Amino acid sequence: MADRDEEYDESAETKVPEPAKKPDVAPDQMADLTHGKTSWREEAYMTLGIVYYGGHIAHWMWLQAQDQLFPLVQPYT
């Protein structure tokens, strides 16, 4: 029993970790695997964003167009 206490086991310290498993496809090809399809959550998120911000953006664009066009039309009115 005394011999076992004196032995030092380095097996846990000297083990080489396994390399991480590489994906079968490159990251830039992962989008191609879905064939352009998006999840329903992503579609809902984009739709809600368009609905919420769409009116604000359209209004801002209308004001910008008026600011640009009004000086051009003013001499003819």
Beta strands, then each sheet from edge to edge (+ up, - down):
end
